[in-house]
């Protein structure tokens, strides 16, 4: 369940980026600059790579935590806290991606 939220973060960033992409004019001139393109690329990479790292952390902690809780039930609360901290990595990536996706430069002829 926790790792599924990371996919939603990517969907949010994709929808925001898609909404800010403009189509070229009828004469072929575009207002979508390279700066804006690289800003959107970096926003996607930031969200995606932080989601990948958070997903790996959740998987590793979840596996080790389930094994440990099976042996000693007192570790359950600590495992949940570590999982929440791992989820926060993805949230930080979403926040930075939202900031990066708002950077733009409009080309003028």
GIWORA-V687447 format. One record per residue. N is the residue number from 1. RES is the residue in one small letter. OMEGA is omega in whole degrees, -180 to 180 (NA if undefined). Layout:
BEGIN
n=N res=RES omega=OMEGA
n=N res=RES omega=OMEGA
END
This chain:
BEGIN
n=1 res=x omega=-176
n=2 res=x omega=-179
n=3 res=x omega=178
n=4 res=x omega=178
n=5 res=x omega=-180
n=6 res=x omega=176
n=7 res=x omega=177
n=8 res=x omega=177
n=9 res=x omega=178
n=10 res=x omega=178
n=11 res=x omega=179
n=12 res=x omega=180
n=13 res=x omega=180
n=14 res=x omega=179
n=15 res=x omega=179
n=16 res=x omega=180
n=17 res=x omega=-180
n=18 res=x omega=-180
n=19 res=x omega=-178
n=20 res=x omega=177
n=21 res=x omega=-178
n=22 res=x omega=178
n=23 res=x omega=178
n=24 res=x omega=175
n=25 res=x omega=-179
n=26 res=x omega=179
n=27 res=x omega=177
n=28 res=x omega=179
n=29 res=x omega=-179
n=30 res=x omega=176
n=31 res=x omega=-178
n=32 res=x omega=-174
n=33 res=x omega=176
n=34 res=x omega=178
n=35 res=x omega=179
n=36 res=x omega=178
n=37 res=x omega=178
n=38 res=x omega=176
n=39 res=x omega=178
n=40 res=x omega=176
n=41 res=x omega=-180
n=42 res=x omega=177
n=43 res=x omega=178
n=44 res=x omega=178
n=45 res=x omega=180
n=46 res=x omega=-180
n=47 res=x omega=-178
n=48 res=x omega=-178
n=49 res=x omega=176
n=50 res=x omega=175
n=51 res=x omega=177
n=52 res=x omega=180
n=53 res=x omega=179
n=54 res=x omega=178
n=55 res=x omega=177
n=56 res=x omega=179
n=57 res=x omega=179
n=58 res=x omega=179
n=59 res=x omega=-179
n=60 res=x omega=180
n=61 res=x omega=179
n=62 res=x omega=179
n=63 res=x omega=-179
n=64 res=x omega=-179
n=65 res=x omega=179
n=66 res=x omega=178
n=67 res=x omega=-178
n=68 res=x omega=-180
n=69 res=x omega=176
n=70 res=x omega=180
n=71 res=x omega=-178
n=72 res=x omega=-172
n=73 res=x omega=-179
n=74 res=x omega=-177
n=75 res=x omega=-175
n=76 res=x omega=-178
n=77 res=x omega=178
n=78 res=x omega=178
n=79 res=x omega=179
n=80 res=x omega=178
n=81 res=x omega=179
n=82 res=x omega=177
n=83 res=x omega=178
n=84 res=x omega=177
n=85 res=x omega=177
n=86 res=x omega=178
n=87 res=x omega=180
n=88 res=x omega=176
n=89 res=x omega=178
n=90 res=x omega=178
n=91 res=x omega=177
n=92 res=x omega=177
n=93 res=x omega=177
n=94 res=x omega=-179
n=95 res=x omega=179
n=96 res=x omega=179
n=97 res=x omega=177
n=98 res=x omega=178
n=99 res=x omega=-179
n=100 res=x omega=-177
n=101 res=x omega=179
n=102 res=x omega=177
n=103 res=x omega=180
n=104 res=x omega=176
n=105 res=x omega=-177
n=106 res=x omega=180
n=107 res=x omega=175
n=108 res=x omega=-177
n=109 res=x omega=NA
END
